[in-house]
Amino acid sequence: MLNNRRGDLGDITMIFVYLFFIVIIGVGIFAGIYLFFIQGYEFREAESDVLNYKVSHCILDNNIDSKFIGDFYNKCALEKGVVEKYNLIRVCKNSDDCVNERDEKAVLIGQGSKFQACRFEGGRKNDAFPRCVIKNFVKDGQSYEVITGSTQNSRRSLG
């Protein structure tokens, strides 16, 4: 049965080295996936910037009157339900501080109520605060300030 009379078992013991390397490679792949993909993605600031761009260009391309303000979401091609759930939008006319604006005449469009968090320095590090983008522009001699923010979190639960 046994043709190997010298006691040479090298071929049989190599299976343990092979299995050891397979386990090490598997643990490395699992650790890499866990470290890089378990945290989620941070797109809130990019989403706020894109929303600010769309709103600013929509205001620049349209006449600002009561009809535009009433039909803002359709004119700017925004989904109202998504914006109300995950975003902040405020557009002010001739305002120096749109974040703390109390004058209803200066606020043309307002969706959301967490605009004070946009000015907090500590809010940039806190995950619970929205990520905001504030931009100013001038149209027909009128200055406009557009504040957009995103509260949407892209983290997902595994399991």
C-alpha positions in Angstrom: 0.0 0.0 0.0 2.6 2.4 0.9 5.2 2.8 -1.7 7.1 5.5 0.1 9.5 3.7 2.4 11.7 6.7 3.3 9.0 8.4 5.4 8.7 11.3 3.1 5.4 13.0 3.7 6.1 16.4 2.1 3.3 16.3 -0.4 0.7 15.5 2.3 1.9 18.3 4.8 1.7 21.0 2.0 -2.1 20.9 2.3 -1.8 22.7 5.7 0.4 25.4 4.2 -2.1 25.8 1.4 -5.1 26.1 3.7 -3.2 28.5 5.9 -2.6 30.8 2.9 -6.2 30.6 1.8 -7.4 31.6 5.3 -4.9 34.6 5.4 -6.1 35.8 2.0 -9.8 35.4 3.0 -9.2 37.4 6.2 -7.4 40.1 4.2 -10.2 40.4 1.7 -12.8 40.6 4.5 -10.8 43.3 6.4 -10.4 45.4 3.2 -14.0 45.3 2.4 -15.0 46.1 6.0 -12.6 49.0 6.4 -13.4 50.7 3.1 -17.1 50.0 2.5 -18.8 49.7 5.9 -18.7 53.5 6.7 -21.1 54.7 4.0 -20.6 57.6 1.6 -20.7 61.3 2.3 -22.5 63.0 -0.5 -24.4 65.7 1.4 -22.2 68.6 0.5 -22.0 67.5 -3.2 -25.8 67.1 -3.2 -26.2 70.6 -1.7 -23.9 72.1 -4.3 -25.8 70.5 -7.2 -29.1 71.7 -5.7 -27.7 75.2 -5.2 -26.5 75.2 -8.8 -29.9 74.1 -10.1 -31.9 76.6 -8.1 -29.5 79.5 -8.9 -29.7 78.8 -12.7 -33.5 78.3 -12.5 -33.8 81.8 -10.9 -31.5 83.3 -13.5 -33.4 81.8 -16.4 -36.9 82.8 -15.2 -38.8 85.9 -14.2 -39.3 86.1 -10.4 -42.9 86.7 -9.7 -45.7 85.2 -7.7 -46.4 82.7 -10.5 -42.8 81.4 -10.4 -42.8 81.2 -6.6 -46.0 79.2 -6.6 -44.8 76.8 -9.3 -41.2 76.8 -8.1 -40.7 73.0 -8.1 -42.1 72.5 -11.6 -40.2 75.4 -13.1 -36.9 74.2 -11.6 -37.6 70.5 -12.3 -37.3 69.4 -8.7 -39.2 66.6 -7.0 -41.1 68.3 -4.2 -41.4 65.2 -1.9 -37.6 64.5 -2.0 -36.7 68.1 -1.4 -39.1 68.4 1.5 -37.8 65.2 3.1 -34.0 65.5 2.6 -33.1 69.1 1.7 -33.2 72.7 2.8 -33.8 75.5 0.4 -34.0 79.2 1.1 -33.8 82.0 -1.5 -33.7 85.6 -0.2 -33.8 88.8 -2.2 -31.7 91.8 -1.1 -30.6 90.2 2.1 -27.3 90.4 3.9 -28.1 87.4 6.2 -30.5 84.9 4.7 -29.8 82.3 7.4 -31.3 84.4 10.2 -33.8 86.2 8.1 -37.0 87.1 9.9 -38.4 89.5 7.3 -40.9 87.5 5.2 -40.6 90.0 2.3 -36.9 89.1 1.8 -37.5 85.3 1.8 -38.8 84.3 -1.6 -38.6 80.5 -1.2 -38.2 78.7 2.1 -38.2 75.0 2.6 -36.9 73.6 5.9 -36.1 75.2 9.2 -32.5 74.2 10.2 -30.8 77.1 8.4 -29.0 78.3 11.6 -27.0 75.1 11.5 -25.5 76.1 8.2 -23.5 78.9 9.9 -22.2 76.8 12.8 -18.5 76.0 12.6 -18.9 72.9 14.6 -21.6 71.7 12.2 -19.0 70.8 9.7 -17.7 68.0 11.9 -21.0 66.9 13.4 -22.8 64.2 11.3 -26.2 65.2 12.6 -26.0 68.7 11.1 -26.9 69.3 7.4 -24.2 70.1 4.9 -25.0 73.5 3.4 -23.9 75.6 0.4 -24.5 79.4 0.4 -24.0 81.4 -2.8 -24.9 84.9 -3.8 -25.5 86.3 -7.3 -27.0 89.4 -8.9 -29.8 89.4 -11.5 -31.3 92.6 -12.9 -29.7 94.8 -10.2 -31.2 92.6 -7.4 -29.0 90.5 -5.2 -30.1 87.0 -4.3 -28.7 84.6 -1.8 -29.4 80.9 -2.2 -28.9 78.5 0.7 -29.3 74.8 0.1 -28.6 72.0 2.4 -28.8 68.2 2.5 -29.7 66.0 5.5 -29.8 62.8 3.5 -27.5 60.1 5.0 -26.3 57.4 2.6 -25.3 54.9 5.3 -26.9 51.5 5.0 -27.3 48.8 7.5 -25.7 45.5 6.8 -27.4 42.4 8.0 
